[in-house]
Amino acid sequence: MQIKFSAEPTGDAIAYIVFETDKGVEFAGDIDKTGEAAIRRAISAGSFRGSPGQVIEILAPEWSDATRVLAVGAGRKTALTDLAWQKAAAGLVKRVLTGGTKALSIVGAPDRAAAANLGLGARLAGYRFDHYRLNLKAEKKPTLTTVSVVTDSAAGARSDFAPLAAKAEGVEMARNLVSEPPNVLHPESYADRIQELSELGLEVDVLDVAAMTKLGMGSLLGVGQGSVRGSRVVVMKWNGSKDKKSAPVALIGKGVTFDTGGISLKPGPGMQDMKGDMGGSAAVVGAMVSLAKRKAKANIVGIVGLVENMPDGNAQRPGDIVKSAAGKTIEIQNTDAEGRLVLCDVLWYAQKKFNPKAMIDLATLTGAIIVSLGNEYAGLFSNNDELAAKLTAAGKVEGEPVWRLPLGAGYDRQVDSEVADMRNIGNAGNAGSITAAQFLQRFVDDGRAWAHLDIAGTAWKPGNDNPLEPTWATGWGVRILDRLIADNYED
């Protein structure tokens, strides 16, 4: 979809932004009296209030050259945010995407920043993953090809939109990766796809099984040993700071391209969704795309551990003991608690190789976080209050909220083992998300700022009603990471 900024409305659909007030709605931009009167009549006949993303429509109005005229709510003037503008445009695009409209103009952006955020919302809402829908009926195919945001500052809006377009590309990359079927996206092909990103200026290195064996990554390799697909660790480096030798921020992602649970086999119903168990890695890859596209003035390293957890004759067993790259032994009590086994070796590698100033890992780690927070918030765990506060602030601005949960010695004792340094699960059914985070913290160097985001409830959302996101793969994590870097770590 093409996003444009222009001085006048054009196209076969025109939408007017309205604000919610205690006395009805207020139009944000100019509209002739006849058109305003017609829209107000339509509003009076329904429950339209002007809340963000709410849409009302008039078909084939006599007073307009457009075949469709719409009003879209942006909420109250006192509560306007970048996110409110984005949701307004997203609600519009979702309304007209497949209805025959080819070109939509949005009227009422008060300034260049609002116009740019309307453009971002339109682009995110226009995303579709139709690559494998080869016989899609015509009425279900998108018809909308152009969205024009009307503004007096078109050149300024285009300038403001450029970094937002980079962010959108990162989100779209993450959504595509999570949506790919597991017979197409597996550790080897995933690594190949990431290598293609070197054309953006990213420096990409791939560790294969032999290289990981040499490094002693027995924890990660144990997860993938039941698959015919070789495991991979992929490193993406972006050195955008003036000081090329300054310590980077490390973004780390769990990339289990399909998770059967291994020998601790998952139930069959819903297992097809386990193609999305690489959502943390997709967020990291998408964030690196965004940072490279907008040429972020920071040193960032993104590292993803890519494995497939399968239950063949060579698969890891409950009761096995593996040795991690950190030299710590792990008793495997459940092969379906595999994500932490991948992440612990990647955390070790990130610290020893890059000595980062901060580490943030993202993973669809536990079903327990969905029990705790549903699909609305990601779980945040951290050993550093300042980093946790930065992530919380970034998530609020970007519409990817996080909720901090505790860490503590009592939880940590639950992952002690009687036959190894630790076990890979805590007490059954007891604080599962917290004990998973405690396990990871055991691989974080003392004094190293670290945060863990459990995104099992946000990486994909069935029946999603957020207009900025599609049903299922959301690309969650790209926006919060991009904002974190932009607000806190750039020159």
C-alpha atoms as one frame of an Amber mdcrd trajectory, in Angstrom:
protein
   0.000   0.000   0.000   1.304   3.457  -0.934   1.166   6.181   1.714   1.094
   9.750   0.364   0.852  13.238   1.834  -0.978  15.905  -0.159  -2.598  19.329
   0.125  -5.997  18.313  -1.254  -8.177  15.200  -0.928  -8.416  12.879  -3.914
  -9.706   9.397  -4.574 -12.957   7.505  -4.423 -13.234   7.654  -0.614 -12.737
  10.636   1.684 -12.620  10.369   5.462 -12.984  13.236   7.919 -11.438  13.066
  11.369 -13.695  14.016  14.276 -13.033  14.498  17.973 -15.159  13.176  20.780
 -16.720  15.824  23.044 -19.343  15.883  25.801 -21.751  17.540  23.345 -21.214
  15.246  20.348 -18.412  15.390  17.829 -16.168  18.184  16.521 -14.686  18.066
  13.022 -10.882  18.279  12.980 -10.611  19.666   9.437 -12.553  21.744   6.945
 -15.750  20.330   5.491 -18.579  22.097   3.684 -21.829  22.659   5.542 -23.791
  20.197   3.440 -21.318  17.415   4.092 -21.110  18.177   7.799 -24.881  18.174
   8.110 -25.138  14.809   6.333 -22.494  13.214   8.540 -24.094  14.591  11.684
 -27.438  13.107  10.613 -25.763   9.721  10.149 -24.114  10.055  13.545 -27.384
  10.906  15.257 -28.922   7.707  13.907 -26.283   5.455  15.500 -23.932   5.034
  18.444 -20.918   6.781  16.942 -19.095   8.853  19.589 -15.766   9.680  17.923
 -13.641   7.285  19.963 -10.274   6.299  18.415 -10.741   4.181  15.298 -14.550
   4.290  15.341 -15.942   4.738  11.810 -19.271   5.787  10.285 -19.895   5.770
   6.536 -22.132   7.354   3.907 -22.278   5.624   0.520 -22.607   7.572  -2.736
 -23.381  10.970  -1.181 -24.909  13.464  -3.621 -22.884  16.376  -2.244 -19.462
  14.779  -2.863 -17.536  13.544  -5.880 -16.333  10.611  -3.777 -18.305   7.371
  -3.834 -17.777   6.893  -0.093 -17.540   9.485   2.675 -16.554   8.455   6.167
 -16.016   9.994   9.563 -13.440   8.488  11.896 -12.941   9.164  15.563  -9.622
  10.273  17.054 -10.878  10.461  20.637 -10.805  13.533  22.851  -8.480  16.423
  22.089  -7.092  16.254  25.611  -6.077  12.608  25.124  -4.545  12.756  21.663
  -1.407  10.654  21.257   0.574   9.261  18.363  -1.211   5.973  19.024  -4.651
   7.620  18.799  -3.847   8.998  15.342  -2.546   5.597  14.260  -5.699   3.833
  15.445  -7.900   6.350  13.655  -6.255   5.611  10.317  -6.155   1.890  11.047
  -9.889   1.796  11.700 -10.491   3.490   8.360  -8.263   1.162   6.390  -9.789
  -1.939   7.949 -13.215  -0.597   6.978 -12.479  -0.019   3.280  -9.594  -2.406
   2.558 -11.599  -4.993   0.615 -14.730  -3.037  -0.251 -13.842  -1.816  -3.733
 -12.220   1.461  -2.700  -8.912   2.066  -4.443  -7.799   5.431  -3.065  -8.607
   6.912   0.349  -7.932  10.470   1.530  -7.891  11.386   5.224  -8.762  14.980
   6.120  -8.123  16.673   9.447  -4.478  16.138  10.461  -3.615  19.228  12.513
   0.154  19.043  11.994   2.927  17.070  10.299   3.464  14.690  13.221  -0.208
  13.717  13.303  -0.172  13.247   9.543   2.858  10.967   9.737   1.230   8.844
  12.443  -1.952   8.584  10.398   0.267   7.231   7.630   1.825   4.662   9.967
  -1.566   3.478  11.186  -2.819   3.096   7.622   0.205   1.059   6.610   0.085
  -1.295   9.591  -3.638  -1.883   9.130  -3.173  -2.643   5.427  -0.866  -5.601
   6.120  -1.976  -8.999   4.835  -0.244 -12.371   4.702  -1.822 -13.792   1.538
   1.256 -15.459   0.075  -0.266 -18.946   0.115  -3.899 -17.972  -0.639  -3.682
 -18.736  -4.328  -7.404 -18.972  -5.011  -8.727 -16.117  -2.923 -12.152 -14.898
  -4.062 -12.212 -11.436  -5.593 -14.445  -9.995  -2.874 -11.875 -10.991  -0.241
  -8.896  -9.443  -1.998  -7.682  -5.992  -0.928  -8.645  -3.235  -3.352  -7.170
  -0.261  -1.495  -3.819   0.700  -2.998  -3.285   4.321  -1.913  -3.898   6.304
   1.257  -3.361  10.078   1.069  -3.149  12.122   4.253  -4.187  15.703   3.663
  -1.905  18.210   5.372  -0.567  21.722   4.939   2.911  20.338   5.714   3.244
  17.559   3.143   7.034  17.789   2.886   7.421  17.807   6.668   5.019  14.887
   7.050   6.988  12.864   4.509  10.157  13.563   6.490   8.512  12.539   9.774
   7.053   9.446   8.141  10.415   8.060   6.951  11.490   6.559  10.322   7.934
   5.363  10.908   7.981   3.594   7.542  11.211   1.882   8.641   9.444   0.764
  11.808   6.534  -0.539   9.736   8.933  -2.563   7.579  10.346  -4.153  10.703
   6.878  -5.017  11.997   5.886  -6.461   8.633   9.065  -8.557   8.553   8.275
  -9.980  11.984   4.677 -10.734  11.003   5.802 -12.493   7.839   8.301 -14.644
   9.734   5.778 -15.719  12.371   3.180 -16.495   9.692   5.434 -18.687   7.538
   4.669 -22.423   7.720   7.278 -24.569   9.492   8.053 -26.622   6.391   9.210
 -23.360   4.780  10.776 -21.589   7.762  13.102 -23.878   9.696  16.468 -23.101
  11.337  18.499 -23.450   8.164  16.179 -21.488   5.852  15.561 -18.895   8.562
  19.302 -18.281   8.865  19.536 -17.935   5.090  16.727 -15.385   5.101  18.450
 -13.320   7.791  21.700 -13.363   5.827  19.902 -11.548   3.028  19.538  -8.571
   5.358  23.215  -7.769   4.919  22.070  -5.634   1.969  20.647  -3.205   4.573
  24.093  -2.671   6.060  23.756  -5.275   8.811  26.763  -7.480   9.433  25.416
 -11.023   9.666  27.267 -14.061  11.037  25.895 -17.590  11.325  27.032 -20.263
  13.783  26.273 -23.806  12.614  26.185 -26.980  14.704  29.940 -27.501  14.442
  30.663 -23.958  15.617  28.205 -24.248  18.514  29.626 -27.618  19.500  33.077
 -26.051  19.676  31.682 -23.307  21.909  30.086 -25.866  24.217  26.456 -24.879
  23.585  25.124 -28.209  24.809  21.912 -26.699  26.143  20.775 -25.203  22.824
  22.013 -28.142  20.785  20.158 -30.601  23.003  16.842 -29.017  22.046  17.473
 -29.412  18.325  19.067 -32.861  18.306  15.777 -34.590  17.486  15.321 -32.639
  14.265  16.759 -33.362  10.839  17.255 -29.582  10.533  20.525 -28.299  11.925
  20.272 -25.652  14.648  21.702 -22.177  14.081  22.656 -19.053  15.992  22.538
 -15.901  13.873  24.217 -12.644  14.858  23.186  -9.302  13.334  25.374  -6.281
  14.063  24.566  -2.624  13.487  27.269  -0.107  14.366  25.572   3.253  13.951
  27.126   5.140  16.860  29.885   7.670  16.316  31.966   5.560  18.700  32.124
   2.279  16.816  33.843   0.576  19.758  31.281   1.519  22.400  29.463  -1.366
  24.048  26.270  -2.350  22.194  22.798  -3.104  23.403  22.062  -6.795  22.847
  18.637  -7.927  21.621  18.183 -11.681  21.978  15.363 -13.817  20.592  14.061
 -17.343  21.019  13.615 -18.925  17.598  11.970 -22.328  17.971  10.647 -22.645
  14.433   8.339 -25.469  15.467   7.757 -26.819  18.946   6.182 -30.238  19.286
   7.242 -30.284  22.928   9.734 -33.023  22.071   9.375 -36.244  24.056   7.137
 -34.266  26.448   4.744 -34.031  23.523   2.190 -31.224  23.407  -1.525 -32.015
  22.948  -2.566 -32.195  19.304  -5.301 -29.505  19.278  -3.746 -26.134  18.563
  -0.279 -27.503  17.903  -0.269 -25.852  14.483   0.211 -22.530  16.263   3.612
 -23.705  17.448   5.047 -22.475  14.169   4.904 -19.130  15.981   7.204 -20.215
  18.796   9.911 -18.179  17.116   8.056 -14.915  17.764  10.833 -13.563  19.987
  13.416 -14.049  17.274  11.073 -12.469  14.715  10.792  -9.375  16.918  14.574
  -9.104  17.109  14.998  -9.543  13.354  12.258  -6.999  12.691  13.800  -4.523
  15.108  17.188  -4.861  13.411  15.514  -4.186  10.056  13.886  -1.051  11.469
  17.113   0.191  13.052  19.099  -0.372   9.869  16.425   1.164   7.645  16.331
   4.372   9.665  20.111   4.310  10.249  19.885   4.379  14.031  22.793   6.172
  15.719  23.529   3.349  18.119  25.532   0.126  18.337  23.121  -2.787  18.480
  23.649  -6.533  18.217  20.729  -8.870  17.577  21.239 -12.577  18.277  18.698
 -15.322  17.657  18.874 -18.989  18.556  17.120 -21.094  15.911  16.080 -24.684
  16.624  13.314 -27.151  15.853  12.051 -29.243  18.785  11.100 -32.659  17.405
  10.502 -36.096  19.060  12.535 -38.567  16.981  14.794 -41.395  18.153  17.654
 -38.997  18.787  15.562 -36.483  20.711  16.457 -35.233  24.138  14.775 -37.154
  26.970  13.359 -36.119  30.340  16.080 -37.078  32.782  18.971 -36.097  30.502
  21.615 -33.773  31.888  23.221 -31.275  29.507  26.087 -28.851  29.959  25.582
 -25.251  28.883  28.205 -23.005  27.332  28.463 -21.247  30.699  29.712 -24.505
  32.207  26.538 -25.095  34.217  24.726 -28.432  34.109  20.978 -28.667  33.572
  18.683 -31.573  34.398  15.992 -31.869  31.727  12.738 -32.579  33.498  10.464
 -31.482  30.664  11.550 -31.233  27.042   8.731 -28.767  26.384  10.517 -26.198
  28.582  12.953 -25.768  25.718  13.022 -22.024  25.052  15.038 -21.263  28.171
  17.544 -23.937  27.120  18.047 -22.080  23.844  18.235 -18.635  25.410  20.721
 -19.474  28.138  23.466 -20.338  25.645  22.683 -17.257  23.550  22.783 -15.034
  26.644  26.207 -16.448  27.488  27.456 -15.877  23.940  26.169 -12.298  23.845
  28.049 -11.434  27.038  31.318 -13.153  26.219  31.449 -11.964  22.612  30.078
  -8.413  22.864  30.108  -7.308  26.539  26.821  -5.406  26.052  25.746  -2.474
  28.213  22.280  -4.027  28.422  20.561  -7.219  27.267  16.891  -7.669  26.426
  15.598 -11.099  25.479  12.190 -11.824  23.988  10.524 -15.212  23.911   7.176
 -16.933  23.599   8.357 -18.707  26.704   5.458 -19.843  28.886   1.765 -20.551
  28.689   1.628 -19.346  32.281   2.086 -15.734  31.157  -1.153 -16.007  29.163
  -2.914 -17.221  32.307  -1.489 -14.204  34.138  -1.831 -11.417  31.579  -3.907
 -12.743  28.691  -3.200 -11.217  25.282  -2.998  -7.608  26.449   0.387  -7.277
  28.174   3.748  -8.982  27.836   5.453 -10.098  31.016   8.530  -8.094  32.029
  11.232  -9.459  34.307  14.399  -7.536  35.046  17.355  -7.228  37.409  17.567
  -3.482  36.732  14.895  -0.947  37.696  16.138   1.672  35.237  15.993  -0.694
  32.265  12.563  -1.953  33.365  11.280   1.624  33.543  12.631   2.402  30.073
  10.896  -0.635  28.601   7.640   0.183  30.376   7.696   3.744  29.010   8.541
   2.551  25.482   5.755  -0.003  25.514   3.180   2.538  26.656   4.018   4.964
  23.841   4.040   2.254  21.171   0.948   0.344  22.225   2.982  -2.712  23.269
   2.451  -2.602  27.041   4.412  -4.675  29.539   3.711  -5.622  33.133   6.603
  -6.213  35.497   6.528  -9.376  37.581   8.801 -10.220  40.506  12.027 -12.161
  40.785  13.339 -13.477  44.082  15.309 -16.089  45.986  12.224 -18.130  46.858
  11.354 -18.522  43.190  14.983 -19.180  42.288  15.208 -22.157  44.656  12.475
 -23.861  42.662  14.899 -24.507  39.790  17.511 -26.175  41.994  18.211 -29.807
  41.083  19.379 -32.687  43.261  21.505 -34.151  40.452  22.720 -31.113  38.478
  23.345 -27.406  38.930  19.713 -26.695  38.050  16.645 -28.139  36.389  14.726
 -26.644  33.514  11.332 -26.325  35.252  10.170 -25.179  38.651   7.479 -26.742
  40.800   4.674 -27.933  38.533   1.939 -25.339  38.169   3.626 -22.851  40.486
   4.704 -19.432  39.121   5.816 -20.936  35.813   6.669 -17.652  34.092   8.676
 -16.421  37.079  10.681 -19.618  37.505  11.477 -19.573  33.776  12.834 -16.037
  34.193  14.794 -17.136  37.276  16.402 -19.858  35.189  17.502 -17.289  32.614
  18.819 -14.920  35.254  21.277 -17.598  36.371  23.085 -17.016  33.060  23.301
 -13.228  33.385  26.602 -11.846  34.659  26.524  -9.983  37.961  25.973  -6.274
  37.346  24.757  -6.726  33.790  21.511  -4.864  33.046  19.079  -7.466  31.729
  15.377  -7.718  30.960  13.289 -10.654  29.796  10.017 -10.180  27.922   7.672
 -13.167  27.865   5.535 -12.503  24.776   3.630 -15.786  24.579   0.327 -13.906
  24.839   1.159 -11.060  22.475   3.196 -12.516  19.586   0.033 -13.922  18.067
  -3.583 -13.150  18.906  -6.502 -15.158  17.536  -9.600 -13.018  17.051  -7.598
  -9.810  17.408  -9.703  -6.604  17.588  -6.803  -4.118  17.528  -7.094  -2.319
  14.144  -3.307  -1.839  14.027  -2.732  -5.588  14.040  -3.913  -8.500  11.908
  -5.546 -11.550  13.356  -2.794 -13.869  14.560   0.816 -12.750  13.920   1.173
  -9.250  15.404   4.883  -8.511  15.036   4.855  -7.589  18.734   8.218  -6.448
  20.055   9.573  -4.502  17.094   7.975  -1.243  18.181   8.966  -1.417  21.833
  12.572  -2.266  20.944  12.820   0.459  18.316  11.428   3.033  20.761  13.709
   1.832  23.565  16.756   2.369  21.374  15.551   5.692  19.947  14.739   7.214
  23.345  17.668   5.910  25.376  20.686   4.634  23.428  21.247   6.759  20.344
  23.891   9.470  19.995
